[in-house]
């Protein structure tokens, strides 16, 4: 698998997790009321840097990724944290926005991208220590629509439905999130989101173009995840939809999975692909996504993240209900994994063969993979 690390959280799931965090914060007896209900005038999260915290390990985190030997996690209200000891300790770094961040991709040890609410795209060129604001929903509302308008004026009238959808998406403002991001290298990447939103760059994020027409998605279904696995590129979304990139045409074609619910993410390696979603649902493909079969998952909550331990032929799955399980590809069996404190898990990563880093609404934790 390309060591680009990508994490995914679905639109509905992100909203539920955010709501859960708010309830959790109110319930804490040591949180002052002023910290929960602010009397300060509203500040657009795109115009305000993230608040710096003295303790970051217990803050709500939405995903974790590997940047070389460093681990990077992102979360609510612009939180970005890094760990240089395989997840044992974390320190916060400055972020230029206060928008919730939900997904990461590091195609190299130095270049990485974070995306999230308000359509924000952040970039780091030093392995997660410093971040710059590259793109957001305000920019998208103008530039993406104008791109399609120019092409339509030049004669490509088939783009009109996509331009209309973008106008509808941004009618209420820039708040729609980007739910997932994936970069093949330091120049070429894409991000996806609700209502068919899909953008791509070939200059390291300096500019972004709409690519809705490259995805066979006439219903403009929510696109919850994009990832590259073993040389192929996939998008997962609503109604059990998985799209696979045709490298010849440059377009994403749907693949029949047999599932009617939402897929929140995908992972895998050269041996197998896994798509996961609501109510513990996990599907597997052993033919590069051409066909899919459901696994007998022991999970009940929405599966929010997964991570392969390739050398051991294992895959870790976690849920929003605090469940964690290891799937053995060799024996086709699941083994529950005990965690120090069950929480609404949002992300998982295997920094080595023996350990797993889990992110949740209660921060980051380390568990043994043995």
TIDREN-314854 format. One record per residue: residue in one letter; x, y, z of N, C-alpha, C in turn. Coordinates in steps of 0.05 Angstrom, whole numbers, plus 5000, padded with zeros to 4 digits. Layout:
// residues N
AXYZXYZXYZ...
***
This chain:
// residues 370
X501749765000500050005000501850255000X501150444984502550704984502550815012X504950905023504950985051503551255055X502251355034500551585039498351495058X498051655079496151575100493651745098X491351625095488951765091486851665110X485251855122483151765140480551895132X478451765139475851845129473751845151X471952045150469652055168467252155152X465052015151462652085136461252335146X459752465129458352715135456552675159X454652475158452852435180454452355205X456452185202457952095224459552325237X460652495221462052725232460252905248X457852945239455853105253455152975280X454752715280454052565304456352585324X458852545315461152555332461452835344X461053035327461253315337459253365358X456753275354454653305374455353155399X456552925396457352765420459452905435X461353045422463453185435462253415451X460253555440459053785454457653695479X456153465477454853365501456953275522X459053145513461153055530462453295545X462953515530464153745542462353865564X459853885559457954005578457853835603X458153565599457753385622460153385641X462453485633464753485650464453685672X464653595697464253775720466453985722X468853935712471054125715471254325692X469254325674469154515652467454755659X468654995661467055225668464855275648X462655385658460355445640461255625617X462955815624463856015604465355875581X466555645587468055505566466255355547X463755305556461855165540460055355525X459155565538457455765525458856025525X460056095502461656335500459856585495X460556805507459157055503460657235483X462857135472464457285453462957305427X463257525412461957545386462957325367X461257245348462057035330464457115313X466256925310468556955293468556725273X468656795248468656585227471056405231X470656145234472955965239475055975217X474356065193476356085172478156325176X477356515194478856755198480256755225X480156545240481356535267483156295269X485556335281487256105286486255925308X487055675308486255485329487255585356X485555535376486355605404488455405413X490555505425492755335435492055235463X492454985469491854865495494354765508X494454785535496854695550496954395550X494654265551494453975549492853895525X494053735507492753665482491853375480X493053205496492652915493489752835496X488152985512485352905516483453065500X484453225481482653385464481353205442X478953275432477653115412479353105386X480052865377481652825353480052655333X480152725308478552595287480052385270X482652415269484152215253487152245259X488652045251491552045255492851935230X495252035223496651955199499651945205X501151805188504051785191505451975172X507352125182509052305166511952215171X512852015157515451905162515351765189X517151835208517051725235515251875253X514252105245512452265262509552185257X507952215278505052185275503752455277X501652495261500152745261497252685265X495952835283493052805288491753075285X489253065276487653315273484953275287X483653495293481053465307479353715307X477753745327475853955329477154235331X475854425319476554705322479454765314X480354635293482954685282485254545297X484654365314486754235330488654075311X491254115314493253945301495353875322X495953625325497853535345499853335331X502353335342504353155331505552995353X506552755346507952575364510452475351X512652495365515252395355516252155370X514352035386515051795401512951575397X512051555373510151335365507451345381X506651595388504051625400504051625430X506351615443506451615472505751885484X506652095470506052375479505452545454X504052765459503152935437503553225445X504153385424504453675428502853815406X501554035413499954175394501654365377X500954395352502254595334500154785325X501055025316499255235308497855155282X495255235280493755195256492455465248X492355535223491355795214488355825215X486855605221483855625221482855495246X480255555252478955425275476755235266X476755165241474854975230475554695239X473454525242473954245249475454105226X477553965233479153815213478653525216X478153385194477253105196478852905180X480652995163482052795146484852895140X486752705135489552755129490552585107X492552685093494052515074496952615073X498852425076501652485074502952305053X503352405028504552245008507652215012X508752405027511652395034511852445064X514252425074514652475102514452775109X514652945089514553235095511953365085X510953285062508653415050506053275059X504253435070501753325080499453525076X497053425076494653595073492553505093X491153705104488953665122486453805111X484153675113481653795103479553775125X477353925121475253915141472954095135X471654185156469254345153469854615140X467854745130468154995115469854955089X470054705081471554645056474554705058X475654715082478354815085480354605077X482554695065484854535058487354665069X488854525086491354615097493654445087X496054565085498454425075500754465093X502354255097504854275111507154175093X509454305094511754215079514054125096X513454105123515554015141514653805161X512953625151512153395167510153455189X508653675186506553735205507153945225X509454055225510154265245508954535239X508854605214507754865205505754815183X503554975184501354935164500555205152X499755185126498755425112495955365101X494355565099491655555089491755575059X490955355045491055355016488355415002X486155315014483655325000481355295020X478955395013476655365031474055395015X471855375029469255385016468655655004X469755865015469256135004470656154977X473056064975474456064950473155884930X472255644939470955454922468455554909X466855704925464255804915464555974890X466856104888467356274865468956124844X471256014851473155904831472055654818X470855474833469955224821467655274801X465755434810463455494792464455644767X466255834771467255994748468855814728X470155614739471555424721469555284702X467455184714465455054697464055254678X463455494688462155684671463855754646X466455774650468255834628468355614608X468355364617468355134599465655104584X463455174598460855164585460755374563X461755614570461755834550463355764525X465455594530467155504508465955274492X463555184500462154984484461654714498X462754674522462454424536459854434553X457554434540454954464553454254224571X455554004567454953764584455653814613X457254024618458054084646455954234661X453754314648451754484662450654364687X449954104688448853984713450854004736X453453984730455453994751455754274762X455554474744455654754752453254814769X450954714761448454764777448654644805X449854404806450154274832452054424850X454254524839456054684856454754944866X453155064849451755304857449855244880X448555014879446754934900448354864925X450554734922452254664945453154904961X453755114947454855354961452855574964X450355514959448255724961448055834990X448355665010448055745038450755835050X452855845034455455925045457455705042X459855755055462055565051462255335071X460055285085460255105108460654805101X459854725077460054435071462954345074X463354105087466054015092467253865068X469853845068471253645053471753415073X470853175065470852945084473352765082X474752785059477052605055478952725035X481452665038483552765020485552545015X486552534990488652334983490452454962X493052424968495152514949496852274940X497152264914498952054902501852124906X502452374905505152484909504852764918X507052914919507053184930505653384912X504853304888503553484869500653414863X500053154861497453064851495752954874X493453074877491652984898488753054893X486952954909484153024907482753014934X480453144936478953144960475953114953X474452994970471552944965469853024989X467253054983465453135004462553084997X460653215011457853165007456753264981X454453154973453053234948454853224924X456553014922458152974899460653154896X461253304917463553484916466153334911X467653424891470253294885472053504872X474453544883476353734872479053594869X480753694851483353584847485453794841X487953734847490153914842492453764829X493953904812496353784801498853964806X498454154825500654334832501054354862X500554134876501054134905499054294920X496654334909494654484924494654784920X496454884903496455174898493855254883X492755074867490255124854488654864854X485954894854484154654855482054684833X481454464820479454454799477154264806X474754324798472554144802472753904784X472053664794472253424777469653254780X467453384785464953234788464253074763X464953174740464353034715466052784711X468152754726469852514723468852284740X466652324755465552114772462652054763X462151794757459451714748457551714771X456651954779455051994803452752184797X450952114780448852294771446952384793X446852234815445152314838446552494857X449052554851450752714869450652614898X451152354901451252234927453552344943X453352334969455552414986457952234981X460352354978462852204974464352235001X464552005015465652015042468551955044X469751825024472551755027473851714999X476351794998477951744974480651624984X481651414970484151294979485451154956X488051124958489550964939490550714953X490150484940491050224951492250064929X494849994933496249804914495949894885X496250154880496250254853493550334842X491450274856488750354848487750584865X485750734855484550954870481550904871X480450934895477650884900476351114915X473651134911472051324926469751164937X469051204963466851064976464751274985X462251194983460151384991457551264999X455451414994452751335001451751094985X449650964995448250754981450050524972X452050464990453850244984455550284959X456050544952457450604927460450594931X461750454913464750474911465350534881X466950744877467850814850470750744848X471550634825474350564819475350724795X477750834797478851004776479750824753X478750904729479750784704482050954694X484450854695486751014689486951094660X485550954642485551024614483851264609X481351254619479451474614479851704635X481051644658481351844679478751884694X476851704691474251734704473751514724X472051574744471351384765468651254758X468750984756466350834749465350684774X462650664778461650524801461950224799X462450104822462649814824460349704842X459049494834456849384849457949244874X456949324898457849204923455649034936X453149084930450948944942450049054969X451249284976450549415002448949664996X446849715013445149945008445650175027X447250135048447850345067450250515058X451150685077453450865071456050735078X457950755060460750685067462150935077X463450915100464851155111467851155103X468950925096471750925089472650665077X475150665068476350425056479250405065X480350165065483150115070483849855057X486449775060487249515048490149515040X490849305026493549265015493349104990X495548994980495548844955493848584957X493448484982491948244985488948284984X487948504996485048544998484448835003X481948904995480849165001478549135021X478149345037475949335057474449595055X471749585054470049815056468249785080X467949995095466449965121464550195125X462450145141460350345145458550305168X455950345164453950345186453650065199X452950075224452149825239454249605237X456749675239458849475238459449345212X458349465191458549345164461449355154X462449125144465049105132464848925107X465649035084465748875059468648835051X469248615038471948555029471948484999X474148574986474648504958477448394955X477648174940480348054935481048074906X479548224890480148254862480248554854X481548714870482048994865479449154862X477449074877474949224878472849144858X473348934842471448854821468948724833X469348574855467048454869467448464899X465248454913465348494943463648294957X464548214981462948034998462948145026X460648115040460548215068461948025087X463248135107464447965127462547935150X462847725166461147685189462247845213X461748105211462848295230461548265258X463148265279462048255306461348535317X461848745301461449015309458549105306X457749295323454949395322454849695315X456749845323456850135318457750195290X457550445282458650535256461650505256X462750365236465650335234466750595223X468450725239469450985232472250985219X473850775225476550775214477650485214X479650445198480950185197483850225189X485550035197488350045190489549765187X490949715166492249455162494849435177X495449195187498149125197499148925177X500349015155500848855132502548605137X504648645153506548425157505248185172X503048245186501648035202499047955189X498348075166495848025152493448075170X493548295185491448375203490348645195X487748695202486548955198485049035223X485549275233484249375257481849545249X479549495261477149655257476249775283X475350025283474250155307471550285300X469950325321467250435316466650675334X464550815326463651045342462450965368X462050705372460950595397463050505416X465650545409467750465427468750185423X467950055401468849785396471449785380X473149575385475649545370476049245365X476749175341477148895335479248855314X480748635315482748565296481648345278X481848385252481048185233483448045221X483447785222485647615212484947535183X486447635164485847565136486347275129X488247155144488946875139486846685148X485646735171483646545183480746645179X480446885169477747005165476247025192X477647105213476447125240477047395252X475247475271475547725285476347665314X477947845326478647825354478348095367X476548115387476148365401478648465414X479148715414481548835426480749015449X481948965472481349135496482749395494X481349605500482449875501482349985529X484150175535484250275562481750415571X480450545551477950685557476250695532X474150545530472450555506471450835502X471450925477470651195470469451195442X468451425434467551445406469951465388X470951235379473451235363472951355336X474951505327474851645302477051565282X479251465292481451395275483251185287X484751045270486650845280488950825261X491350775272493750755256495650555270X497050395254499050215265501850325260X503050455279505750575275507850355272X507250115283509049895280507449635282X508749405282507249155282505949085308X506849215330505949135356504049335370X503649565359502049775372500049905353X498050015365496050165350495450435364X495250645349494450905359491550945352X489951005372487151055367486551345374X484951475357483951745363480951725369X480051915386477251905394476452185403X473952215412473052465422474352525450X475852335460477252375485480252385481X481052415456483952445451485152205438X487752175442489251955430490151755451X490251495444491151295463492651085448X494350935462496050725452494950455462X494750255444493949995453495849785440X496149565453497749345441496249205419X497649135398496448985376496848685380X497948605402498448325407496148195423
***
